[in-house]
Structure formats: C-alpha cells, structure tokens
Amino acid sequence: MKSSLWSRLARHAILILGSATVIIPFLWMFTTSLQMRAETYTNTSIFPTSWHWENYIHAWQAAPFAQYYWNTLLMTVGIVVGHLIFDAFAAYAFARLEFPLKKTIFILLLSALMIPNFVIVIPSYEIVANLGWVDTLYALIVPRLADVFGIILLRQYFATIPRELDEAARIDGCGRFGIFFKVIVPLSSPAFATLGIFSFLFAWNDFLWPLLVTNTDETRTIQIGLASFVGRYGTSWNYLMAGTLTATIPSIIVFLFFQRALVRGIANTGMKD
C-alpha cells in the first residue's frame, strides 16, 4: 500500500515538474511583455512593478503585423491543404497500389528524412529564383506542398486498415478513387488531424525559408516581423515578448482543439506492411 502511494506521489511530482518547465517560460514571457523596456533589464522579480498593457498595441503598431498575420495565415493554410491532399495520395499509392520499384522508392523516401532541411535550402532557392517567384506567396507555399514525413505517417496508418474493406467497396462498384474517398479517408481522420496539426505548427513557426524568399512587408510572415524587435544596439524585450505571445495564440488554439485527435492519431499509427 505504501509503495503504491509513493509511486503515485512520484508520478505526480514528475508531472508537476514537467508542467512547471512548460508554464514558467510562458509566465515569464507574459510578465516581461507588460514591463517597460528599461525594467526588463533591471527588474529582478518575475512580476513587473507596473502593468503596461499598451505594450501589445505598440508592438502591433511597430511593424505591419496585420499584413504579416495575413501572409502567415495564407501560407499556413496553403501548406496544410497541400500536405493533406498530396501526402494522402502518395501515401495511398504506397499503402494500397502495386507498381515497379515501390519498396525502393519508399526506402528513398525514408532516407530523405535523414537529410537536414538546410542542405536543400540553396537548391530550392535557386529553383524559386529561376521561376521568378522570389518575394511572392508562390515561393512560400509551392515548394512545401508535400512532405516526406506526412507521406510516411499516412502510409503507415493506411496500412492498418483491413484490405477486406477495399474488396467490399469494389463489390459495391467503387474504383480506386471511390475506395480512397469513401473508405480510407473516413477511417483515417485521426491521422489526417495529426498531420494537419504538425503541418500547421511547422508552417506557422517557420523562419528560415520565409526569411530567404521574402524581401518586402507585402510577403513577410509573422516570424520575420518579430525579428524587427532585435536591433543592433539592443532588444526591445517587452515588445518582442508581446509580439511572440500574440503570434503563439493560433498554435495554442489549434493544439487545444485537436489534442485528442493528435494523441489518437499517433497511437493508432502502426507499422503493418
């Protein structure tokens, strides 16, 4: 009985410690966003001496954040939709269709996961520049309409769906597309939700690629806008934290709404061939 009590206490202590490591940085960001700039360098307490809510207004007006938000939203929606469509079709091909060199191509896809993103940045930029897409939304969206991780994630989930359902759908007159849209897609909603969340977080928080392919405020994203608070002679930590919290809100909302689907999708993704 005592060992059971101590084990529960240990689990709760670990959970509390883990929660604190996540919450405390957000608390520091929030309190710092309400301080004056000079106070962020001198105040030793986590709480400000006075609460300056106007920092959020000043941070929003310091740069065209409304335009940055809109650009980021368009880019994120485009990338998420692209991943859900193109990754799903590719995953269906690997999970259900038979074609030459299928296993070899899939192994190459797995190998691509080991290549760091920064290795392909320069070749990707050269392609975008040759197409004349620099400083356009095309450069932000088109090169990332498909994702190797999404293909593998969905392929593994599709492989767990019994093939007998495909045969039953064929008896009812469904072709390849009918099976995909009427059988595979409805049964794979947790996997699609998981991929959608990962794609959203990746696109919304991406910094390097938008930094390379955007030159003006008409196409810059919110993450590039936050960098404007980091100056050569100092950083406006209060405005930076206010802007960062504002930029984080969509990610938090998406995660809170779809966290159950995320856990279910990851848990149900098997390794069946």
MOLIN-V710811 format. One line per field, one symbol per residue. psi: psi as a letter, one per 20 degrees, with the letter a starting at -180 (. if undefined). burial: b if it has 24 or more other ideal C-beta (glycine too) atoms within 12 Angstrom, else e. A space follows every 50 residues. Layout:
psi = ???
burial = ???
//
This chain:
psi = ghhgghhgggghgggggghhhggghhgggghhijrqghhhihpiqhqqhq onhihhgghhihrmhgggggghggggggggggghfghggghhghhhqprq kghghhhhghhhhioqhihjgghgghggghikipkrhghhggikiqpggh ggghghghiippihhghhhhhjjpaghggghiggghikhhghgghggggg ggghjpggghhhjqirhhiqrhhhhhiiiorhjrpnhghghghgghhhgh ggggghhjhghgghgghioakp.
burial = eeeeeeeeeeeeeeeeeeeeeeeeeeebbbbbbbbebebbeeeeeeebee ebeebbebbbeebebeebbebbbbbbbbbbbbbbbbbbbbbbbbbbeeee eeeeebeebeeeeeeeeeeeeeebeeebeeeebbebbebbbebbbbbbbb bbbbbbbbbbbeeebbeebeeeeeeeeebbeebbbebbbbbbbbbbbbbb bbbbbbbebbebbbeeeebbbbbbbbbbbeeeeeebbbbbbbbbbbbbeb beebeeebeebbeebeebbeeee
//
